[in-house]
Amino acid sequence: MQYYPKDKDPRLDERSARLRGRVLKQDLATLPYVPDTPYRDINVARATNYVTWDYGKKMWSEVDHLMMNFYVKAKTTDTSEYLEDKINRDVVMLLKDLRYEQAKVYCLIDMSYPVDKSKDEVTYYVTLHVQECNNTDLVIHDKEGRGVFFDLHGKNLETEKKVA
């Protein structure tokens, strides 16, 4: 096996990740709570490929990692957990068109510093991560009994095992 520096590896081609990032950007703009205006646009912050070992296939495989930044409009009464679940569920429905077999989807919402705030509505800044992955990548939880990742059918991924 020959090893290459990342920037000179002839096997990696990030055009597929960039294409999927552009497609997801267009799909996110269709969600009713995501404004897509000149000052509140949807940005593809990262669209890269990397190589990882796939234990199920017993071979090296290339996977995508997308990171996107956008704004969401929410009610002032919405909690962080509610908004994260809502965004994650909607994004996994959009991912069906991107042909990912399995993917981790999670988002970070800056609830401490809302961008705009009115009497009934708040605008928050969101960082979304979509990572194509295999089964060993899916066993991560942030709270007891609540998985932060969803499968491509919108189900919250739960596991019996605890990660140390």
C-alpha positions in Angstrom: 0.0 0.0 0.0 1.3 3.4 -0.9 0.7 6.5 1.3 0.2 10.0 0.0 0.0 13.4 1.7 -3.7 14.5 1.8 -3.2 17.3 -0.7 -1.4 15.0 -3.2 -3.5 11.9 -3.0 -4.7 11.0 -6.5 -7.5 8.7 -5.1 -9.4 11.4 -3.3 -11.7 13.6 -5.3 -13.9 16.0 -3.3 -16.1 17.0 -6.2 -18.8 14.6 -5.1 -18.9 16.1 -1.6 -19.1 19.6 -3.0 -21.9 18.6 -5.3 -23.9 17.0 -2.4 -23.3 20.2 -0.4 -24.7 22.3 -3.2 -27.8 20.0 -3.5 -28.4 20.1 0.3 -28.1 23.8 0.3 -30.9 24.1 -2.3 -33.0 21.6 -0.3 -32.5 23.4 3.0 -33.9 26.6 1.3 -37.2 24.8 0.8 -37.7 24.3 4.6 -40.3 26.9 5.8 -38.3 27.9 8.9 -35.0 28.5 7.1 -34.8 32.0 5.6 -32.8 32.4 2.4 -32.2 36.1 2.0 -29.0 37.9 1.0 -28.0 38.6 4.6 -29.3 35.3 6.0 -28.1 32.9 3.4 -27.2 29.2 3.7 -23.4 28.6 3.5 -21.5 25.4 2.8 -18.7 25.7 5.3 -17.1 22.3 4.6 -17.6 19.7 1.9 -14.8 17.2 2.1 -14.0 13.5 1.7 -11.9 11.3 3.9 -10.9 7.7 4.0 -12.0 5.5 6.9 -12.1 1.7 7.6 -15.5 0.1 7.1 -15.7 -2.8 9.5 -18.8 -4.2 7.8 -17.2 -4.4 4.4 -13.7 -5.0 5.7 -12.2 -2.4 3.4 -11.2 1.2 3.3 -13.9 3.5 2.0 -14.3 7.2 1.2 -17.0 9.1 3.1 -18.3 12.7 2.9 -18.4 15.3 5.6 -20.6 18.3 5.1 -20.8 21.3 7.4 -23.3 24.0 6.7 -24.3 27.3 8.4 -27.7 28.8 8.2 -30.4 30.6 10.2 -33.7 29.3 11.5 -36.8 31.1 12.6 -38.4 29.7 15.8 -41.0 30.6 18.4 -39.7 32.1 21.6 -41.1 29.1 23.5 -39.1 26.5 21.5 -36.4 24.6 23.4 -33.0 23.6 22.0 -33.9 19.9 22.0 -37.1 20.6 20.1 -35.4 22.6 17.5 -32.4 20.2 17.1 -34.8 17.2 16.7 -36.9 19.2 14.2 -33.9 20.2 12.1 -32.3 16.8 12.2 -35.5 15.0 11.2 -36.1 17.3 8.3 -32.5 17.0 7.1 -32.5 13.2 7.1 -35.6 13.3 4.9 -33.7 15.6 2.5 -30.7 13.2 2.5 -32.6 10.4 0.8 -32.0 12.1 -2.5 -28.2 12.3 -1.9 -27.9 8.5 -1.9 -26.2 8.1 1.5 -26.6 4.6 2.9 -25.9 5.8 6.4 -25.2 9.2 7.8 -24.8 11.1 11.1 -26.8 14.3 11.3 -26.4 16.7 14.1 -26.7 20.4 14.6 -25.5 23.1 17.0 -27.8 26.0 17.7 -26.6 29.2 19.3 -29.5 29.7 21.7 -27.6 32.1 24.0 -27.2 34.8 21.3 -30.3 35.0 19.1 -29.7 37.0 15.9 -33.2 38.6 15.9 -35.8 38.6 18.6 -39.4 39.9 18.4 -42.4 39.3 20.6 -43.3 35.8 19.1 -40.4 34.9 16.9 -36.6 34.4 17.3 -33.9 33.8 14.7 -31.0 31.5 15.7 -27.7 30.7 14.0 -27.3 26.9 13.3 -24.3 24.8 12.3 -25.3 21.6 10.7 -23.0 18.5 10.3 -23.8 15.7 7.9 -21.3 12.8 7.9 -21.6 9.7 5.8 -20.6 6.8 8.1 -20.7 3.2 9.0 -22.3 1.4 12.0 -19.5 1.9 14.5 -19.8 5.7 14.0 -23.4 5.7 15.1 -23.0 4.8 18.8 -22.7 8.4 20.3 -25.2 10.0 22.7 -25.1 13.3 24.6 -27.8 12.5 27.2 -29.2 9.4 28.8 -32.0 8.0 26.6 -31.7 10.6 23.9 -29.8 9.8 20.7 -28.5 12.8 18.8 -28.3 11.1 15.5 -31.1 9.9 13.2 -31.2 7.3 10.5 -32.4 8.0 7.0 -36.0 7.1 8.0 -36.1 9.8 10.6 -35.9 7.4 13.6 -33.9 8.6 16.6 -30.9 6.1 16.9 -30.8 4.5 20.3 -28.4 1.9 21.6 -28.2 -0.4 24.5 -24.4 0.2 24.9 -22.9 3.1 26.7 -19.9 4.8 25.3 -17.1 5.2 27.9 
